Amino acid sequence: MRDGACKLLAACSQRDQALEAAKSLQTCSTRIMTYMSELQRMKEAQVMQNVPRRSSDAGPLDERMPCKGKVAISDLRIPLMWKDTEYFKNKGELHRCAVFCLLQLGGEIFDTDMVIVDRTLTDICFDNTIVFPGFELRVELFSCCSEDDYSAGSTPRKLASKLSSSLGRSAGKKLRAAMDPGQCSLVSNGGAAPFLLPVPAVPGPKYHLLAHTTLSLSHVQDNFRTHDLTISGNEECSYWLPLYGSVCCRLVAQPRCMTQQMMSGCLKQCGGDPQSWTKVYAVLKGTSLFCYQQQEDVEANVEPAFTIGINKETRIRASEKDPHSKAQNICVSNQFGGEEVTHTLTTESREDTHRWMEAFWQHFYDMSQWKQCCDDLMKIELPSPRKPAPITPKQGSLYHEMASLSTPSSEGLLLQDNAVSAEIRALLSSYYNDSY
């Protein structure tokens, strides 16, 4: 992909094409470096697993891992701070740059659309909504001066062709190979796996890191927030933009424990008389234990018979086994208005009790790790698909000339027009038959 981007960039003759090709090249190069770093990390982890550890180095017995989740960033907006003479009075040289953002979370790299920025804009806005499966998110803003002429992207190739004809076939072939950007990426290593060389020098626009920031779990909030940017470069750089020093966005997260069933099964709700115990189908999801009358109600989206709150303050304990029964009780206690409300549920075996208690402990651990993301389910709003651009009818046609005429209001004029209506319809039919 990087070789293709290099060849495309060298062949571009239009400014917009060159900017998009340079953006693809920058994105591909970043992905390659990220994948190589991730591969190195995995190899180091594999080596560490094979190294025997001393007993004193052993970790805790309970090595729980939090559940996975989705992280979505949207409404990216970066404010600009132009000088009064530039923005309000429109004085000075018009400075125009092409910018886009790269977003990295672990080994995943995503890019936004490219935006052309000049002093007529007060904010750099990206309409993309990007969903990641992880956490810690790094946002990088890249910029490129778009005012230069990139129509000479194929000049080195033309020069190589002219030189090859004068230097001879053998020397010219070597020269063309050296100046061809597509031949400089993968190099054979004596029959072993090829290794990657740095990005070849390709004529055309080049993007530079303008600013960056790192967002973590503490920045997640179900609204629009402002975060600090670390700015690179200075005003003398051609790709410089007067950043205000902040980025605004909506960063939300959906842990798996809030969106999917973490445990389900049959339980009994204990009352006073064992004959009055109610059998329910319980589902642990989010901040609730949903209790349905039967399993089919879950798939049919029927309202549960009752719901038990599950949050960070909930206390759960398993009672001692009844010597006269195989069943065990699970007590779920919550505080409401200063009073403790306890629901007692009965399992059918010790194994069921163990599975439910393990599911509850894992659920509480997930909540403790995802913190505010488990208070309420945050909504990830995906952008609606872009509507295709309306097809513009051919201008200057007979159809448009007739449509531009106002409808006659006089009955006499209408009767007069009927005499030529057949001819008009014939002309319209002939026009569209010839055009399409």
N, C-alpha and C positions, 0 to 999 in steps of 0.2 A: 504493500500500500504506500509505503514511503517512497519507493522508487517511482511508482506511478505518479505520485504528487510532484516529485522532482521533474519528471518528464513533462507533466502538464504545465507546471510553472514556467519551464523553459520555452514552451511552445505558445504561451499566452500572448495575445496581441492587444487585448483590451484591459483597461485598468481594473474593472470589476472582476473580470476573470482571474487576473493575477492575484488580486487580494484574496479571493476565495481559495485559490490554489495554495497560496502561502499559508492561509489559515489551516487547510487540510494537512500541509506539511508540518506545521507546528504541533497540531494535535497528534499526528502519527508519531512524531519524535518523542513527545511527552509520554504517550502510551508505551512506547518501546522501553524507555527508561524506567517507567513504573513497573512494567512486567519483569524487567531484569532485576529490579530491587526486590520485588515480591518473590521471585524465584530464589534469590540469594537468601532471603529470610526463611523460606521453606526448607532450604537445604541445611541451614544452620539449626533450625528446630529439629530436623530429622537426625542430625548428628548428636544433638544434646539428648535426644530420647534414647539413643544407643549407648550413651555413656553411663555406666553404673554409678548410682549415687550412694553415698554413705547414709547410714541410718539417721545421722544428725542433720542431713540435708533434706530429709523427707518432708514434703509439704503436709498440709492438713488432710485429715482423712476425708472430710467432706469437701471435695473439689467441685462445687456446683458451678455451672456456667449459666449466665442469664440467657433468656430467650432472644431470638433474633427479632428484627423489626424493620419497618420501612421509615426512611427519612426523606422528606420532600422539601425542596426549596423552590420558592416561587416569588413573583413580584420583585425581582432584582432591580434595584434602582440605585444609581451612584450619582449624587449631586455634584455639580460643577460650580466653580467660583470664578467666573470671568470678571475682568476689569470693567468698570463702568463705561469707559470709552469704547471697549470692544463690543459689549452686549447692547447697551442702550443707544450709543451714538454710532455704532457700526463703523468704527474707525480702525485703521491699521490693516495689516495684511491678513487675509482670510486664511486661518489655519484649520485644516481638515484632517481628521484621522479616522482610521477604521479600527474598531475595537470589538473584542469578544471576551468571554469568560471561559476558563477551564475550571471544572469542578472535580476534585479528586477525593474519593473516599475509599481507603484501602487500595485495592488493585483496580478499582473502577474509575474510568475517566470519561467525563461527559463534557460537551461543549455547547455553548449557546449560539444563537444566530449572530452574524456580524452586523454591526451598526455603524453607520457613518456619522461622525460627530463633528460639529463646528460650533461657532459662537452663538448660533441661533438656538441651541439647546441648553437648557438649564439642568437637565438630568439625563444620564445614560440609562435607558430602560430596556430590559430584556423580558420578553413575554413568555419565555420558556418555563415550564414546570418540570422539574427533574426529580425523579424518585430513586433513592438509593436503598440498598439493603444492608445498612451497617451503622458505624459511627467512628470517626472524627473527620469532619468535612473541611477541606482546604479550598478556598476560592481564590483564583488568580485572574487578574485583569490584564489582558495583552492589548497593546496598541501598536499601530503602524501608520506612519505618515502616508497619506493617500494622494498627495499633491504631485508626486513625481510622475514622470512618463515611463510606463512599463511596456510600451509597445515594442521595445527592442529586446524582448526576452529571448528571441532566437538568434540574436547577433553572434554570440560565440560559436554556435553551430555553423552559421554561414561562413564565419571567418575560418573555422577549421576546414570546411570544404574547399575554400579557396587556397588555403595553405597546403592541403593535401595534394592538390593538383600540381603545385609548383615544387613540392618537396619529393614527390615520388610516391608510388603506391604503398610501399612498406612503411616508410616514415609517416605518411599521411594517415594510414590506418591506425598506427599507434597514437597519433595526435587526436584523432576523432574519438578513440576509446577513452583517452585521458580526459577529454572535455565533455564526454557524454555523462550527464548526472545519473542516469539510470544504471550505470555499470560500477558505481562506487560504493554500494551499500553492503553486499554480502561477498565475502572473500573466502575461498577455500582454504582450509587449514590442514593441508597434507592428508586429505582423505577423511579427516575428522569433521565434526560438525562445524559449519561456518560461523565465524564471529562477526560482530557488527562493527562497522567503522563509523566515525562521526558523520553527521549530516553533511553531504557534499555542498560545496559552494555553488549555489544556483543564482543566476542573475534574477532580479525582480524584488518585490517588496519583502520585507522581513519584519516579523512581529517581535516586540520586546516586552518583558514583564514590567508593567507599569505600577501595579499595586497588588497586595495579597492580604488575606486574613485567614484565620483558622477558627472554625465554629465547632463547638462541642455540645454535649448534652445540656450543659448549663444555659446555653443560648436558646434552647427550644422553648417556644411559647406560642400559643395559638392566636397570635396577632402579628401585626406589622411592627418590626423593631429595627433599631439602628445599631450598627456595630462599627468598631474602629477599623480603619484600613492602615496597613503599613505601606508607605509610598516608596517606590524605587525611582532612580533617575533624578533629573533636575530640569530646570526650565530651558537649558541649552539643547536638550535632546529634541530631535525632530518629531519624535512620537509623544512628546510631553503634552499633557492636558491638565488644566488647573483643577485638580481634585480637591474637594472640600475636606477629605480625610475620613470619610465614613461611607458605609454601604448600608442600604436599607433593604430588607427582605422579610419574607414570611417563612420561618423555619419550623416545621412541625414533624412529629414522629408518631408512629403507630406501632407499639410493641406487639408482638405476636400474641401475647397473653391477653391483649385487649380486643383482638379481632377474631380469634379462633378458639374453639373448644379445647380446653386444657385437660379436662377429665369429664367423663359422663358415665352413668350407670344407674342401676335401680337401688333406691334407698326406701326406708320407711320413716315417716314422721311419727315420733312418739308422743302420745297424749297421756291420759291418766290410765284408762283401761286398755290392756293390750289388744282387746277385741276392736278398739276404735282406732288403732294405728292405721295410717293412710300410706299406701304404697305409691311412690312417685318415681319419676325418671328425672334425675338431677343432672344439670349441665353447669360446669364451672367455666365461666367466661367473663373477662373484664372485672368489673367491680361487683359482680353478683353471682350467686348460686341459684340458677333458675330451676324451679321444681315444676314439672309438667305431670299431668295425669297419666300420660302414656307416651311412649317414644315417638309414635307417629305424629304427635302434636308439634314436635320440633321441626320436622320437615314441612309440615303444613302451615308453619308460622302462626300457630294458635297461641294466644296469650297464656303464660304459665299460671298454674293454680296459685302459687305464691312465690315470692322472691326473698332470698336472704342476702343481706349486704355483706360483701367481702372487701375489706380495705386494709390499710396498713395498721389500723387500730383494732382489728378483729382478733379475738382470741379463740383458739380451737384446741380442744383436748379430747383424747380418747379415754373412755371409762374402762374400769377393770372388767374383765370377762366374767359374765354371769355363769356360775358353775352348772346351772341347770339348762343353759342354752349356748349354742355356738355363736350367737349374735353378739355384737359389740356396739356400744353407743359412741357417737361423735357429737360433741357439744360445741355449738358455734355461738359465741357471745359477742354482742355489740352494745355500745352505749348510745342511748337515745334520750335526750333531755335530762341527763344526769342519772338515768336509771339503766340498769343492765337488763337486756333482753336476750334470752338464751333459747335457741332452737336445738332440740335433740333429735338426731337422726340415727337410725339403726342399720348396720350392714348385716349381710348374711353369713359372713365368715371372717376369720382373722386376716386372711389374705386380702379380702376386699377392704378391710379397715386399713391395712398397711398401704395399699395402692392409693386410697383416698387421702390419707395423711401425708404421703409423699407428694401427691399432687398439690395439696395445700401448702406444704413447706416450699416447694418449688415456686408456686404462685407468689408467695410472700417474698421470696428472694428476688424474683423478677421485678416485683413492684419496688423493692428497695434499691435495685440497680437503675431502673428507668425513671425513678423519682416522679417529677411532676407530670411526666407523660402518662402515668397511670391514674391520675386524678380524674380525668375525663377523657373520652375518646376524641382525639383531635381529627378534624376532617381534612383529607387531602383532596383538593380541588384540581382535577385534571383539566387542562385547557380544552375547549371545544374544538373539534377539527376545523381547520381553516376552510372557509368557503371558496370555491374556485372563482377566479375573476370572471365577471360577467363578459360574455362575448359581445363585443361592440359591432353592431351592424356596419356594413359598408357605408361610408359617408358619400354624399353627393349622388346617390342613386335616385332613380325615379320614385322609389317608395318613400324616401325621406322628403323629397320635394312635394309629394302629394300629402304626406302626413303633416307637413308644416302649414298647409292651407287650412284656414278656419272653415268650420262647417257652415254652409249657407243657412240663414234663418228664414229666408223667404221661400214660400212654396213655389213661386214661379221659377226661382233659381234652381230649386231642386229638380223640377220637371225638365229644365233645360240641361242640367247635368246628367240626367238619365240617358240623354241622347248619346253622350260620349262615354258612359260608364263601361259599356262593352269593350270599347277600344282601349280604355285605361287598363281593364283587367287583362286584356290580351297582351298589352305592353309589359305589365308586371309579370305575367306568366313567362313571357319570352325572356325577360331580364334575368329572372331567377333560374330558368333552365340553362341559360348560357353561363351564369356565374357558378352554379353548383353542379 
